[in-house]
Amino acid sequence: MAEQPRIATPSETNAILKRHGFKLKKSLGQNFLTNPAILSRIVAAGDVGPDDDVIEIGPGIGALTQYLAEAAHQVLALEIDERLIPVLAETLAPYPNATVVEADVLQADLATLIRDHFDGEHTLKVVANLPYYITTPILMHLIEAHLPIASYVVMMQKEVADRLVAEPNSKDYGSLSIGVQQTMDVAVAFEVKRTSFVPAPNVDSAIIKLTTREEPRAQVSDQEAFDKLVRGSFKARRKTLWNNLQNLYGKEPEIKERLTKALDAATIKPSQRAEQLSISDFARLTEALLVEGFK
């Protein structure tokens, strides 16, 4: 195939938008990348090659999709904005291995889409420039769906990226850090300045790479109980773990006695704050709470 013109240049992006009379929707967080070098680096960060099938979320006008289609075996792009479907039909016409589906990733039957569009013989990856207004729900939805996805390379607001990679005893460490790091290895690939987009967002961005771990960082017998404990422990960050546990489970004397036993069994001090606890600490406390009858 002859090399196609790059979609991701300011002039070509503006020409495509003008040709289709397309007006950006702030409510959908539409900011289009216009820096080809950044797109090349995203594909490289994902180590995307002919042995890979790729899911992209929010392809926009197809700037990243173009690079993915040139590198991968197959690309499935999910786009929520029906107005972009005819735009993508034009921009991706040279790429028969790129399929666009009008769908909301939070509502779509992803397992069926994967089965219908991929042969199961290639490594499945997610590579996407996630909409900033809904980055966390999309990412957690994908992770918690337990799909056969080997890795994720996603662009997001730098502030969210900082939370994903945060470690204990830092201001960015919280329930999101734990929720992702329990089953994923997470690293910042590189950062992206706001000037690389049309229109420019109000924040800088980062490319995060998440690789699915063969085993969770900490095993728990009840994932729901673990998640409840983590969320509740960070409910009021400035309060001690003891205060948050009482707000989560109750303040009756009998409950306090059982909470004290669980903390002792997990060798965790009630005076500690949630941000001081590692994932292993939370897993150990979860098991101790389950022994004491907390769910």
N, C-alpha and C positions, 0 to 999 in steps of 0.2 A: 504494500500500500504506500502510495506517495505520501510524504509528510503533509499533514493537514495544518492549516493556519491555527495559531494558538488562540483559543477562546479568551484566555486569561490575560489580555492586555487591556489597558484603559480604553483604547480606541475601539477594539473589537467588541468589548463588553458593552460600551455605550451604543455602538452601531446595532448590536443584537437587540438591546432593550428598546431602542428607537424604532427599529424595523417592526417590532411586534407591539409597539405602543404600550410597553409594560411599565406599570407604576409599582414601585416598591411598597411593600406593606410592613410598617414598623412592627405590627402585632406578630408577624412571623419571623422577626429578627433577620430580615434579608440584607446581608452584606456580602457582596461578591468579591472574591479574591481576584486581584488583577496583577499578580506577580508570578510569572511562570517559574522562576527559580524556587519560590516557596513550594509550589506544587510538586516540582521534581523532588524536593527534599522530603515532602510528606510521603510520596510513593517509596522513596529510598528508606525512610524510617520504618515503613511497613514491610520492607523487604519483599515487595510484591513482584511476582514473576509468573511465568506460564504454568506453573504447578498450583497456582492459587485461584480460588474463586473469591470474589469480594462483594460485600454488601456495603452500599453507600447510603447514607441518610441525609436528605436535604441536598440534592445535587445542584439546585439553583438553575443556572443556564448551562451547566455541564462542564465547567472549567476543570474541576478535579476529575470528573468522570472520564474526560478525554484522556488524561494521563493514565488513569487506572485501566481503561480499555486497551490502551497501547501496551500495557505491561502484563495484565492478568489473562487468565483463561476465559473467565466470564465475569461480568459485573451486573449486579442487580441494584438499581437505584430506586429508593422509595421517596416520593415527593408528595407532600401534603397539599400543595397549592395547584389546583387544577389549571390555573392560567399558565403555568410553566410547562405543562405537558406538550402543547404544540411547539413551544420554543425548543424543548429538548428533542423533539422529533426532528427538528431541523439541524440543530447543532451536533447531534449524535448520529445522524444519518450515515456517515462513513464507517460507523462501528457496529457491525452486526452482532458482536459479542456483548453489547451493552443493552440491557433491557430496563425500561423505566416503568414503574408501577405507581399509579396514583394511590397513595395509602398513608395513613397516620401510623407511624411505627409503634405508638403506644396502644393502638387498637388492632393492628394487623395480626393475623395468625402467622407468626414468623416461622414456626416449624413447618407449616404447609408450604409457605413460599419457598423456603429452603429446599424442601423435597421436590417441589414442582420445577424449580429453575436450575438446580445444580445436580450434577451426576453422583455426588458423594465420593468421588475418587480424587478430588483435589482439596487442598488445605483451605478451610474457610476462614476468612478474615473480615473484619469491619474496618473500613477507612472512611472517615467522614469529617466534614466541617460542621459540627453540631450547632443548631440554633442556640444562641446564648441564653434565651429566656427559659429554655426547657432542657438544658444540658443534663442536669443531675437526674431528673426523672427518666430521661431516655437511657442514660448510662446504667442506672440501677435496674431498669426494666430489662435491658439486654442481659446483664449479669445474672439477675435472679431467674431468668427464663431457662437457664442451664442449657443453652443451645451449644451445638458442637463447633464453637468459634475458638480458634487457636489464639488469636490476638486481636487487639483493638488499637488503631492509631487514630486519634481523634483530636481535632482542634477545639479549644474551648477558651473561655475567659481565663486570663492568667490567675485571677483570684481563686477560681474553682480548682485550677490545676495545683495551686499551692496547697489547697486542702487535701487533695487526693494523695499527694506524696508526703504529707506532714508526718512527723514522728512524735512520740509522746513528749510531754513537757514543752510543747510549742503552742503558740496562740492559734495556729491553723489546724491543729490536730483535733479531730472530733468524730462524730458518728459516721460521717461520710468517709473519712480516712479509713476507719475500721471496716466499714461495710464493703469497701473495695479491696483493701489490702488483705482481708481474710482469705480470699480466693485468687487474688491477682498479684503479680509482681508489677510494680508501677514505677515509671521513670519519665522525667521530662526529656523529650528529644531535642527540642529547641523552642525559642520564643519568636513571636511574630508581631511586628509593630502594626499599629492601627492604620498606618498609611498604606498598607498593602491591600486595602479594601476599597470598594466603591459601593455605597458611601462609607466613609471611615467611621467605625464604631467609636464609642467614647472610652474604650478600654483596650489595652494590649492583650494579646492572645498567647497561648502556648500549645504546642503539640505534645500530647501525652501518649506514651505507649504502654499498654496493659497486656500482659501475657498470662494466660490461664495457667495456674499452678496445677501440678499433678495431684498434690494433696493440699488441703487448706492449711493456712499458717497455724491454725489451732483447731482441733477437733471438738465439736460440741454434739451432745446427744439430742438437743432440741434447738434447732435454729431459730424458731420463733421466740423462744425464751431468751436466747442470746441477744437477738435484735432488740427485743423489748428492754432488756437490761441496759444495753448500750445507749439507746435513744433516751431512756429515762435518766441515765446517769449524767448525760450532757444537757439535760433540760434547762438547768440553771447552772451555767459554767462556774460561777463564782462561789456557789455553795459547795459544801463538803459532800463526799459520796454518801455519808450517813443521812444528811438532809434529803438528798435526792432519792435515796432508797425508800425513805419513809413516805415521801410524796408519791412514789410509784406504787408501793405495796400496802401502806397504811401505818398508822401511828399508835395502834392499840398496844398495850403492854406485852401481850402474847406475841404479837408480830415483831415488836422490837427485840424480844428475847430470841426469836428464831433468826432474825437478821443478824444479831450479834454472833450466834453460833455459826452461821454461814460465813461471815467475814473472818471469824477465827479459823475456820476450817480451810479457807482460801488464803490464809496468812496475809490479809489485806487490812490496813488500818482504816477505821471509820473516818478519821480526820483527813484522809487523802482526798484529792479531787480527781475527777474522772480523767482529766488530761494527763495525770501521772501514771495511769494504768496502761499496760501493753495489751495487745490482743490476747496473749496467753493469760494475762491476769483476768480479763473479762471472761474468758472461757472457763477458767478455774472457778471463778465466782458463780458463773451460771450453774455449773454442776453442783456446787455447794448449796445454792438456793433451791435447786430442784430436789435435793435430798431433804431439805426443810419444808418441802411442799409448795414452794412458790412456782408459778407458771408465768 
